[in-house]
């Protein structure tokens, strides 16, 4: 099991290194950061100082290693850099260079000059909340539909469940987002009480304090959960039908156990093994793929933050958001592989 874990960990680290290289090549040095920071009226001396501060006066290969040193949790920095960048962690060494275990430094926003890590941490709870709500909705309804379809095979219940799941898989996400927002948040807003846009918090106009508005979570969570719901339903149906044909189920029937006990205690428990893997994998997909849904519904999360940053050419935020999304994707997939390895020892081979 330990070798299996190391193998998956090494694979995850390789993926992250590939993402770092790709992100750097796509965005580092794109445009003129000096003008993006200071505007069009920045004088030549100021522009040169900004380029030097961002290491853009160095060769490209050196820029990459400096960037890698910034985002790595284990890195070497000068005492001046530690204070200037306000790095958080534990550092040991002399006055010139210190090695330390630190919070990755994602640099500063071109527009607000705020620390990118702080900006992302403000938006991340919204994305986690949305992905979790969508996954819970997809899991509960997907397993329920799958079980009903398997129990009532070749009936209208089965046909309806299959048709609905195929429709959910086939419908483009951008179309479903626009349709759901328009219908339930605008046309039928008087009946649903929901709005086309809105985030997980709102501001009280009198006191200026923020308060939670979970009603705004309903429409984006439904939109984001449609596709995994359909896949989980089909997978649960197929897996449960396969398990119901096993010999131990026939033995349980012959012993006179009740149908409810056979289904919920024996059959479904074993049928959910591949479903669990799918659920964890889809949770990673939702974390990384909520960008468009957040933008359509005005949900303040990592996706909307990234799209807004792209519009402003604020590339440090875009780079940081992509790296954070990739880390979550790798971490959740690693946990998924480990969970599957515990459930099915054959997966460790």
C-alpha positions in Angstrom: 0.0 0.0 0.0 2.9 2.3 0.8 4.5 1.8 -2.6 1.1 2.4 -4.2 0.8 5.7 -2.4 4.4 6.8 -3.4 3.6 5.9 -7.0 0.5 8.0 -7.1 2.2 10.8 -5.2 5.0 10.9 -7.7 2.5 11.0 -10.6 0.7 13.9 -8.9 3.9 15.9 -8.4 4.8 15.3 -12.1 1.4 16.6 -13.2 1.9 19.7 -11.0 5.3 20.4 -12.4 3.9 20.1 -15.9 1.1 22.6 -15.0 3.7 25.0 -13.6 5.8 24.9 -16.8 2.7 25.4 -18.9 1.3 28.3 -16.9 4.7 30.0 -16.9 5.1 29.7 -20.7 1.6 30.9 -21.3 1.5 33.9 -19.1 4.9 35.0 -17.8 6.0 38.1 -19.7 2.8 38.3 -21.7 2.0 41.9 -22.4 3.8 44.7 -20.6 3.5 44.3 -16.8 4.9 47.7 -16.2 2.1 49.4 -18.1 -0.5 47.0 -16.5 0.7 48.1 -13.1 1.2 51.8 -13.6 -1.0 52.5 -16.6 0.0 54.1 -19.9 1.6 57.2 -18.3 4.4 55.4 -16.5 7.8 56.9 -17.3 10.7 54.8 -18.6 12.5 54.7 -15.2 9.4 53.5 -13.4 8.8 50.9 -16.0 12.3 49.6 -15.7 12.1 49.4 -11.9 8.9 47.4 -12.2 10.4 45.0 -14.7 13.4 44.5 -12.4 11.1 43.9 -9.5 9.3 41.3 -11.5 12.6 39.7 -12.7 11.7 40.5 -16.3 15.2 41.8 -16.9 16.6 38.3 -16.4 16.9 35.5 -19.0 13.7 33.4 -19.4 15.3 30.3 -17.8 16.2 32.2 -14.7 12.7 33.8 -14.6 11.3 30.3 -14.5 13.5 29.1 -11.6 12.8 32.3 -9.7 9.0 31.7 -10.2 9.4 28.1 -9.1 11.3 29.2 -6.0 8.5 31.6 -5.2 5.6 29.0 -5.5 7.5 26.1 -3.9 6.8 25.4 -0.2 10.5 24.6 0.3 12.7 27.4 -1.1 15.8 29.6 -0.6 15.2 33.4 -0.2 17.4 36.3 0.8 16.5 38.1 4.0 15.5 41.1 1.9 13.1 39.0 -0.2 11.5 37.5 2.9 10.7 41.0 4.3 9.8 42.5 0.9 7.4 39.7 -0.1 6.2 39.2 3.4 6.7 35.5 3.2 5.1 33.4 5.9 6.9 30.3 7.2 10.0 29.1 9.1 13.4 30.2 7.8 16.9 29.3 8.9 20.2 30.5 7.7 22.5 33.6 7.6 21.6 37.2 6.9 22.0 36.8 3.1 20.2 33.6 2.2 17.8 31.4 4.2 16.2 28.1 3.5 12.7 27.7 4.8 9.3 25.9 4.8 6.8 28.5 3.7 3.4 29.3 2.3 3.8 29.4 -1.5 4.2 32.9 -2.7 2.0 33.6 -5.8 3.3 37.1 -6.2 1.1 40.3 -6.4 -1.8 41.4 -8.5 -1.0 43.9 -11.3 -4.1 45.9 -10.6 -4.6 46.0 -6.8 -1.0 45.1 -5.8 -2.5 42.7 -3.2 -1.0 39.4 -2.5 -2.4 36.9 -4.9 -2.7 34.2 -2.3 -4.9 36.4 -0.1 -7.1 37.3 -3.0 -7.5 33.6 -4.0 -8.2 32.5 -0.4 -11.1 35.0 -0.3 -12.7 33.5 -3.4 -11.9 29.8 -2.7 -14.6 29.2 -0.1 -17.3 30.1 -2.7 -15.9 27.6 -5.2 -15.6 24.9 -2.5 -19.2 25.6 -1.3 -20.6 25.4 -4.8 -18.7 22.2 -5.8 -19.7 20.5 -2.5 -23.4 21.4 -2.9 -23.4 20.3 -6.5 -21.7 17.0 -5.6 -24.0 16.3 -2.7 -27.0 17.0 -4.9 -25.6 14.8 -7.7 -24.7 11.9 -5.4 -28.1 11.8 -3.5 -30.3 12.1 -6.6 -28.0 10.1 -8.8 -27.8 7.1 -6.5 -31.6 7.3 -5.9 -32.4 7.4 -9.6 -29.9 4.6 -10.3 -31.4 2.3 -7.7 -35.0 3.0 -8.8 -34.0 2.3 -12.5 -32.4 -1.0 -11.5 -35.3 -2.1 -9.3 -37.9 -1.3 -11.9 -35.9 -2.4 -15.0 -37.7 -2.2 -18.3 -40.6 -0.1 -16.9 -41.4 3.5 -17.4 -39.4 4.4 -14.3 -36.3 2.8 -15.9 -36.9 4.4 -19.2 -37.5 7.9 -17.7 -34.3 7.6 -15.6 -32.2 6.6 -18.6 -33.7 9.3 -20.8 -33.1 12.0 -18.1 -29.5 10.9 -17.6 -28.7 10.9 -21.3 -30.2 14.4 -21.6 -28.1 15.5 -18.6 -24.9 14.2 -20.2 -25.7 15.5 -23.6 -26.8 19.1 -22.8 -23.9 21.6 -23.0 -23.1 23.2 -19.7 -23.2 26.7 -21.0 -26.7 26.2 -22.5 -28.0 24.7 -19.2 -26.5 27.5 -17.2 -28.1 30.2 -19.3 -31.5 28.3 -19.6 -31.7 27.7 -15.8 -30.7 31.2 -14.9 -33.2 32.7 -17.3 -36.2 30.4 -16.5 -35.9 30.0 -12.8 -34.1 33.3 -12.0 -36.1 35.6 -14.2 -39.2 34.2 -15.9 -40.4 32.2 -12.9 -38.7 34.4 -10.3 -42.0 35.3 -8.6 -42.7 31.7 -7.9 -39.2 30.4 -7.1 -38.0 33.5 -5.2 -34.6 33.0 -6.8 -32.4 35.5 -8.8 -30.3 35.1 -12.0 -27.2 36.3 -10.2 -25.9 36.5 -6.7 -23.2 35.2 -4.4 -23.0 33.3 -1.1 -22.9 36.6 0.8 -24.6 40.0 0.5 -24.1 43.3 2.1 -26.6 44.9 4.5 -27.2 48.5 3.1 -27.8 49.9 6.6 -25.0 48.3 8.6 -22.5 47.4 5.8 -22.1 43.9 7.3 -22.0 40.8 5.2 -24.6 38.0 5.7 -25.0 34.6 4.1 -27.5 34.1 1.3 -27.6 30.4 0.6 -30.7 30.8 -1.7 -28.3 32.0 -4.4 -26.5 28.7 -4.2 -29.5 26.6 -5.5 -29.4 27.4 -9.2 -25.6 27.2 -9.8 -25.4 24.0 -7.7 -28.2 22.4 -9.8 -26.5 23.5 -13.0 -23.1 22.3 -12.0 -24.5 19.0 -10.6 -26.5 17.9 -13.7 -23.8 16.1 -15.6 -22.3 14.1 -12.6 -25.8 13.3 -11.5 -26.6 11.7 -14.8 -23.3 9.7 -14.8 -23.8 8.5 -11.2 -27.3 7.4 -12.0 -26.3 5.4 -15.0 -23.3 3.9 -13.2 -25.4 3.0 -10.1 -28.0 1.3 -12.3 -25.5 -0.8 -14.3 -23.5 -1.7 -11.2 -26.5 -2.7 -9.1 -28.0 -4.8 -12.0 -24.6 -6.6 -12.2 -24.5 -7.3 -8.4 -28.1 -8.5 -8.4 -27.1 -11.4 -10.7 -24.4 -12.6 -8.2 -24.7 -15.9 -6.4 -24.7 -14.5 -2.9 -27.8 -12.4 -3.8 -29.6 -15.6 -4.9 -28.5 -17.2 -1.6 -29.9 -14.2 0.4 -33.2 -14.5 -1.5 -33.3 -18.3 -0.9 -32.8 -17.6 2.9 -35.9 -15.5 2.9 -34.4 -12.1 3.6 -36.6 -9.1 2.9 -36.1 -7.3 -0.5 -35.2 -4.1 1.4 -32.5 -5.8 3.4 -31.1 -7.5 0.3 -31.0 -4.3 -1.7 -29.7 -1.8 0.9 -27.5 -4.0 3.0 -26.0 -6.5 0.6 -26.4 -5.4 -3.1 -26.1 -1.6 -3.0 -23.1 -1.8 -0.6 -21.0 -3.7 -3.1 -22.4 -1.9 -6.1 -21.2 1.5 -4.8 -17.5 0.7 -5.1 -17.1 2.1 -8.6 -19.6 4.9 -7.8 -17.4 6.1 -4.9 -14.5 6.4 -7.3 -16.6 8.3 -9.8 -17.9 10.7 -7.0 -14.4 11.6 -5.8 -13.2 12.1 -9.4 -16.1 14.3 -10.3 -15.6 16.4 -7.2 -12.1 17.3 -8.6 -13.7 18.1 -12.0 -16.3 20.4 -10.4 -13.6 22.3 -8.5 -11.7 22.9 -11.6 -14.7 23.3 -14.0 -16.9 25.7 -12.1 -15.5 28.7 -13.9 -18.3 29.2 -16.5 -21.1 28.5 -14.0 -19.7 31.0 -11.5 -19.4 33.7 -14.2 -23.0 33.1 -15.5 -24.6 33.3 -12.1 -22.2 36.0 -10.7 -21.1 33.6 -8.0 -18.0 34.9 -6.2 -15.6 32.1 -6.5 -12.3 31.1 -8.1 -13.9 30.9 -11.5 -15.4 34.4 -11.6 -12.2 35.8 -10.1 -10.1 34.2 -12.9 -12.4 35.5 -15.7 -12.4 39.0 -14.2 -8.6 38.9 -14.0 -8.4 37.8 -17.6 -10.5 40.7 -18.7 -8.1 43.1 -16.8 -5.0 41.2 -18.0 -4.1 40.6 -14.3 -2.0 37.5 -15.1 -0.6 36.8 -11.6 -4.1 36.1 -10.4 -4.8 33.9 -13.4 -1.6 32.0 -12.9 -2.3 31.5 -9.2 -5.9 30.4 -9.7 -4.9 27.8 -12.3 -2.2 26.4 -10.0 -4.6 26.2 -7.0 -7.2 24.5 -9.2 -4.5 22.0 -10.4 -3.4 21.3 -6.8 -7.0 20.5 -5.8 -7.5 18.4 -8.8 -4.3 16.3 -8.1 -5.1 16.1 -4.4 -8.6 14.8 -4.8 -7.6 12.3 -7.5 -4.8 11.1 -5.2 -7.4 10.6 -2.4 -9.7 8.9 -4.9 -6.9 6.4 -6.0 -6.1 5.7 -2.4 -9.7 5.1 -1.5 -10.2 2.8 -4.5 -7.0 0.9 -3.5 -8.4 0.3 0.0 -11.7 -0.9 -1.4 -10.3 -3.0 -4.1 -6.8 -4.5 -3.5 -6.4 -5.3 -7.2 -6.1 -1.7 -7.9 -2.7 -1.6 -6.1 -1.1 -4.0 -8.5 
